[in-house]
Amino acid sequence: MKKETSIAVGMGIVFGLVFSFLVISNTQKNQSVSQKTPTQKTRPVTTEQQTILQPITISEPNDGAIIANPSVTIKGKTDKNSFVVVQTQAKDFSFTTKTELFEYSVPLTLGENVIHITAYPKGSNGKVQEKELHVYYLNSK
């Protein structure tokens, strides 16, 4: 072996030993701290009531629908005051729902259109909900 290779292997072994020593010593410190924790006074834990979110549902159009018009109206249902983002190949839209029901017209491009609909519930506790639709615009001429 070359001199540089031997030095690199030796440094790697030394570094590995130092790293493993540090990990072992920190683990032992954490275990000793966790053993002392039960003797300390504990405060009661308060939890926030989590609201049950309604999943996003799309009533129109159906996935795989064939459309003869250059635009389609997307109708669906999600939580009130959700921020909804609709992404298509032609254009992206965003709006906030005032009620649980929403309706939005989007333009289509000729052929397959993949429409991504994402709903962000109001507040930071809500889970982002997503739907994907495949709609086909075929010119009837």
C-alpha positions in Angstrom: 0.0 0.0 0.0 1.0 3.5 -0.5 1.9 5.8 2.4 -1.2 8.0 1.9 -3.6 5.0 2.0 -2.0 3.8 5.2 -2.3 7.2 6.8 -6.0 7.5 5.7 -6.9 4.1 7.1 -5.2 4.9 10.4 -7.0 8.3 10.7 -10.3 6.6 9.9 -9.8 4.1 12.7 -8.8 6.8 15.2 -11.8 8.9 14.2 -14.1 5.9 14.6 -12.8 5.1 18.1 -13.2 8.8 19.2 -16.7 9.0 17.8 -17.8 5.7 19.4 -16.3 6.8 22.8 -18.3 10.1 22.6 -21.5 8.3 21.7 -21.1 5.8 24.6 -20.3 8.5 27.2 -23.3 10.6 26.1 -25.6 7.6 26.3 -24.5 6.9 29.8 -25.1 10.5 30.8 -28.6 10.5 29.3 -29.4 7.3 31.2 -28.3 8.7 34.5 -30.4 11.9 33.9 -33.5 9.8 33.0 -33.1 7.9 36.3 -33.2 11.1 38.3 -36.2 12.5 36.5 -39.0 10.6 38.4 -37.9 12.1 41.7 -38.6 15.6 40.3 -42.1 17.2 40.5 -44.1 16.7 37.4 -46.6 19.2 36.0 -49.9 18.1 34.6 -50.0 17.8 30.9 -52.8 19.6 29.1 -53.8 18.5 25.6 -55.8 20.4 23.1 -59.0 19.0 21.8 -58.3 17.9 18.2 -61.1 18.6 15.8 -62.0 15.9 13.3 -61.4 17.1 9.8 -63.7 16.2 6.9 -61.7 14.7 4.0 -61.8 16.5 0.7 -64.3 15.0 -1.7 -64.8 15.9 -5.4 -68.3 15.4 -6.8 -67.6 16.7 -10.3 -66.0 15.8 -12.6 -65.3 12.1 -12.1 -61.8 10.8 -12.4 -61.2 9.8 -16.1 -64.0 11.9 -17.4 -64.0 12.9 -21.1 -65.0 16.5 -21.6 -65.9 18.2 -24.9 -65.6 21.8 -23.5 -62.4 23.7 -23.1 -63.1 24.2 -19.4 -64.6 22.2 -16.6 -66.2 23.1 -13.3 -64.8 21.4 -10.3 -67.3 20.9 -7.5 -66.4 19.4 -4.1 -66.6 19.5 -0.3 -64.0 20.3 2.3 -63.7 22.0 5.7 -65.1 25.5 6.0 -62.4 28.3 5.6 -59.9 25.9 4.0 -57.3 27.3 1.6 -57.7 25.4 -1.7 -55.1 25.2 -4.4 -56.0 23.9 -7.9 -53.2 23.1 -10.2 -53.5 22.3 -13.9 -51.2 22.3 -16.9 -53.0 25.5 -18.1 -53.1 27.5 -14.9 -52.9 27.4 -11.1 -55.7 28.8 -8.9 -56.2 29.3 -5.2 -59.1 30.4 -3.1 -60.5 30.2 0.4 -63.8 28.3 1.0 -66.5 30.3 2.8 -68.7 27.1 3.3 -68.0 23.4 3.1 -68.9 23.3 -0.6 -66.8 24.8 -3.3 -67.1 25.2 -7.1 -64.4 26.5 -9.4 -64.1 26.6 -13.2 -60.7 25.7 -14.7 -59.5 25.8 -18.3 -58.3 22.5 -20.0 -55.7 21.8 -22.6 -56.3 19.4 -25.4 -55.7 15.8 -24.4 -55.1 14.6 -20.8 -55.3 17.1 -18.0 -54.0 16.1 -14.5 -55.7 18.3 -11.9 -54.2 18.5 -8.4 -56.5 19.8 -5.7 -54.9 20.5 -2.3 -56.9 21.7 0.7 -55.1 23.4 3.7 -57.5 23.5 6.7 -57.6 26.7 8.7 -55.2 26.6 11.7 -52.0 24.7 12.1 -53.6 21.5 13.5 -55.2 20.4 10.3 -53.7 17.8 7.9 -53.2 18.8 4.3 -55.6 16.9 2.0 -54.9 16.2 -1.6 -56.8 14.7 -4.6 -55.7 14.1 -8.2 -58.1 14.0 -11.1 -57.4 12.9 -14.7 -59.7 14.6 -17.1 -59.5 14.3 -20.9 -60.5 17.2 -23.2 -61.3 16.0 -26.7 -62.3 18.5 -29.3 -65.6 17.4 -30.8 -64.9 19.0 -34.2 
